[in-house]
Amino acid sequence: MRLLFKARGNASIAPLLIRLVLGTLFLTAGASKLIDIQGYIFSLQALKIMPDNLAFIIGFILPFAQVILGGMYIIGFFTPVVSLLLSMMLIGILFAMGAGDPELPFSYNFIFLACTLSTIFSGAGVVSFDVFFDKKRKSTQSSHVTGSEKTDRLNISEAQVTTEENQIELLPSNGETKISGLKDSQ
């Protein structure tokens, strides 16, 4: 029953799945446009929603951007920045192509936009290259602590953790641990 009503969980799986699916989508969309880049540029110019010179520039840059950003999104490298750039790209596509879809009640680009916006705020998750840079930042911050501050942190004689279900009392000075009020997890 606990699985059905889970309010908290492992939040690293959802960003990974979002990154894998959307990153693959952008990577393959950009690669298919790169295979026939001249045809893609001509199709943008045929839409007549922008001047031909602008359509040429966007038609040349967009496939490369989709491949590079899609690859970076998959591996989780600079995820908030990549998510922001992909969000701006999707907003541009929504404005250029319209928000509607003839077969659906709305454009699927709104769903892609919601996913990229969620990874802006949630981050890449634990399975990403961003984790390596985050750990380095945390270790450099803790290395600037003076010796007396480290000693103060290590000489904690008593700690108490209280939640609705459990009360845990740790006494590291004599190695004693007292746990009370534990409920059965089944």
N, C-alpha and C positions, 0 to 999 in steps of 0.2 A: 504494500500500500504506500510505503514511503516513496517509491519510485514514481508514482503517479502525481504526487503533490510535492515535488521537490522545489523548494524556493531557492536553495543554495546548491551549488554543484561545482563541477570542475569547469571553469570558464575558459580553459585553454583549447578545448575542442572546437567550440563554435567559431572563434576567429580563424582557426586553421582551416576548417571546412569552407568558410566564406572566402578566404584567400585562395585556396586551391581551385574552387569552382570559378570564381570571377577572374582570377589570374589566368587560368587556362582559357577562358572565354576571350579575354582581351588578347592573349598571346596568339591564339588561332585566328582571331578576326584580323589582327594586324598582319600575320603571316600570309593569309589568303589575299589581302590587299597588296602585299609586297610582291606576290607572284606575278600579278598583272597590274602594276602600279599605274601604267599609262591608261589602261581601261578604267581604273578607279578615278583617276583625275578627270577623264572625259565624262564619267557618270556624274561627278560632282558639278562639272561645268554645265551639264545638260539639265540639272535641276533648276538652274537660273535663280537660286536664292541668294547668290552673292556674285560679285564681279568675277570675271574669268581669271584674272591674276590672283585674286585672293583664293579662289577655288583651287588653282594650281599649287599655291603655297601650302594650303591646308591639306590638300590631297597628297602632297609629297611628304609632309611632316607627320601627319596623323598615323600612318601605318608604322613608322619607326617608333613613334611614341607609344603606340599600343603594344608593340612587341617588347620594348625595353621596360615600360611600366608594368606590363603583365608579368614579365619574368621577375622583376623586383618584388611585386606583390606576392607571387607564389612563394618565394624564399623568405619573405618577411624582412626585407632590407629597407630601412627608412620608411617603415609602414605608414606612420601618420602623414608624412609628406607625400608619399605615393598615393595614399588614399585621397588626400586633398586634390592632387592633380587629376586623378581619375574621376573624382566628383565634379570638378570643373569641366572635364571633357564630357561627362554625361549630361551636365546641364546645358552645355553648348549643343550637344546632339538633340536634346529635347527641344530647345528653342529652334534649331534649324529644321528638324524633321517633324516637329509638332508633338503634342502630348498624347494624341490619340493613336489608336491602332485599329485598322479595319476589322480585324478578327477578334480582338480582345476589348474588354471595356476600358482598358487603359494601357499605356505603353509599358512593356517590361523594363524599360530603362528606369522607371521609378523604383522598381525593386532593386535593380543594380545600384542605384543612387543611395537607397536606404542602407544597403550592405556596406558600401564604401564609407558612408557617414558613420556607421556603427564602428568600423575599424579605426576611424579617426579618433574616436573617443575611448574605445576599449583597448586599442593597441593591437599588436600582432599576436599576442598569446605567448605561451611558453616555448612552442616549437617554432622558432624563427631565429634569424641572425640578429635581430634587435636585442635579444636576450644577452648576447655577448657584450654588446656595448653598454647595456644597462648595468651589468655586473661590474664592468670596469669603472663606471661612474660611482657606483656604491663603494667599491674598494678604495678609490682615491679619496672619497669623502671621509671614510673612516680612518684613513692613514694620516689625516691632518689633526687627529686628536692627540693632545699632549699626554705625557706619561701619568700625571696625577689624575686626569680624567679617566684613563683606562683603569687605574687602580680603583677609583670610586665606582666604576661600573662593575668591577669584578667582586668587590666586597659587599655585595648585597646579602644581608643576613636572612631576610625573610621576604617572601612574595606570596600574594594571595590572588587567585583568579576565581571570580564568582560569575556564574551564568544562571539562567533560570533552572537548568537541570542539574548542574554539577557545581561543586565547590571543591577546589583543589588548593591545598596549602603546601608550599614547598619551603623546606628549611635546609638550605645547602650547608649551613655551618656544621651540622652534625650528620648530614646525609639522610635525614628523615623526611619522608613524604607521607602526607596524610590526605587521603581522598575520601570524601564523604558525599552522600546524596546522589550517587550514580544511578541512573535509570537503565533498565535493560534495553539494549539497542534493537531488539527484535520486535 
